[in-house]
């Protein structure tokens, strides 16, 4: 009965709906709007939750001097620098290229040199420059909106399958055995298909995130001209960090996983990133010597 009512409701909505192109634009537009609002207000919520405090320019003049030079070389506005007590020594960027914020763990200001902090800031500015977190938030919002709409459209069919499975089990005198009926098995296969789809989307999003980390490393190395400084910063963070899983883990500079969970990680293995930066420095030095010889 519920399935029938749901079908009639959706049929009435379908007849009153605009053409498919307009409907698709409305769905995508709604997803983008929700993603933008969640990102816009989520930035303030994250800063408030962390009790992040803005770092005054007078407290770190050398750091801000390096930051000013980076802003001149990159397509970003002046970000606000915050310090907070994070679960582990780390850094992350939120916001947009024109009104971004970079959050640093307090301990980074103690055990990183100015050059290493500059490399770390350049990495985070590269994320802001590429709108990385913003793009991922919008993409996830659109996917969730489309998935919710598809679930709504399929709900009458799913309710009918569940109702038939429970009815068959009830008539057999075994109400609790409905998952083992033909309709129950069909529902289980549909659930596994949905789980597989979400898994594939998650893997694709995480793979894109790891590529953007490499791109941010390359951009930071190119802008600062000192890839070894960022490599040393990553290595130091790796040695002292023990990041606990949580809301902010996708934003951290450093995450460390085993071979299997690495597929679901938002960041590449730190050792691989360090090796790439060291190789970049070695190649750059070799090219520089060749030019001087010529």
Residue pairs with C-beta under 8 A, 6 or more apart in sequence:
1 163
2 159
2 163
3 156
3 157
3 159
3 160
3 163
4 156
4 160
6 155
6 156
6 159
7 156
10 152
10 153
10 156
17 23
18 26
27 145
27 146
27 149
28 142
28 145
28 146
30 145
31 138
31 141
31 142
31 143
31 144
31 145
31 146
32 138
32 141
32 142
34 141
34 145
35 137
35 138
35 139
35 140
35 141
35 142
36 138
38 137
38 141
39 133
39 134
39 137
39 138
42 94
42 137
43 94
43 95
43 101
46 94
46 247
46 248
47 82
47 94
47 101
47 103
50 82
50 84
50 85
50 86
50 103
50 248
51 84
51 85
52 82
52 83
52 84
52 103
53 82
53 83
53 84
54 80
54 81
54 82
55 63
55 81
55 82
55 83
55 104
57 64
60 81
60 109
62 114
63 81
63 109
63 114
63 117
63 118
63 121
64 81
66 114
66 117
66 118
66 121
67 78
67 79
67 81
67 118
67 121
68 78
70 118
70 121
70 122
70 125
70 223
70 224
71 77
71 78
71 125
73 223
74 122
74 125
74 126
74 129
74 219
74 223
75 97
75 129
76 97
76 98
76 100
76 125
76 128
76 129
77 97
77 98
77 99
77 100
79 93
79 95
79 100
79 101
79 102
79 124
79 125
79 128
80 100
80 101
80 102
81 101
81 102
81 104
82 101
82 102
82 103
82 104
83 103
83 104
83 105
83 106
83 109
84 103
84 104
84 105
84 106
85 105
85 106
86 103
86 105
86 248
87 243
87 244
87 246
87 248
88 105
88 240
88 241
88 242
88 243
88 244
88 252
88 254
89 105
89 107
89 108
89 111
89 237
89 240
89 241
90 105
90 108
90 237
90 241
90 243
90 252
90 253
90 254
91 102
91 103
91 104
91 105
91 108
91 120
91 124
91 252
91 253
92 102
92 103
92 124
92 248
92 251
92 252
92 253
93 100
93 101
93 102
93 103
93 124
93 125
93 127
93 128
93 133
93 251
94 100
94 101
94 103
94 133
94 251
95 101
95 128
96 128
96 131
96 134
97 128
97 129
97 131
100 125
100 128
102 121
102 124
102 125
102 128
104 120
107 240
108 117
108 120
108 237
109 117
111 236
111 240
112 120
112 233
112 236
113 229
113 232
115 226
115 229
116 229
116 230
116 232
116 233
116 236
117 233
118 224
118 226
118 229
119 220
119 221
119 224
119 226
119 227
119 229
119 230
119 231
119 232
119 233
120 220
120 230
120 233
120 253
122 219
122 220
122 223
122 224
122 230
123 216
123 217
123 219
123 220
123 230
123 253
124 216
124 253
125 220
125 223
126 215
126 216
126 219
126 220
126 223
127 133
127 212
127 216
129 219
130 212
130 215
130 216
130 219
132 209
132 212
132 216
133 251
136 205
136 208
136 209
139 205
140 205
143 201
147 198
158 187
158 190
161 183
161 186
161 187
161 190
162 178
162 183
162 187
164 181
164 183
165 178
165 179
165 181
165 182
165 183
165 184
165 187
166 175
166 178
168 178
168 181
168 182
168 183
169 175
169 176
169 177
169 178
169 180
169 181
169 184
170 178
178 184
179 185
179 187
179 188
202 264
203 263
203 264
206 263
206 264
206 265
206 266
209 250
209 266
209 267
210 265
210 266
210 267
210 268
213 266
213 267
213 268
213 273
214 268
214 273
214 276
217 227
217 230
217 273
217 276
217 277
218 280
220 227
220 230
221 227
221 230
221 277
221 280
221 281
224 230
226 281
227 277
227 278
227 280
227 281
227 284
228 277
228 278
228 281
230 277
231 273
231 274
231 277
231 278
231 281
234 253
234 254
234 270
234 273
234 274
234 277
235 270
235 274
237 253
237 254
237 270
238 254
238 256
238 270
238 271
241 254
241 256
243 249
243 252
243 254
243 255
243 256
249 255
249 266
250 266
252 267
253 267
254 267
254 270
255 265
255 266
255 267
255 270
256 269
256 270
257 264
257 265
257 269
262 269
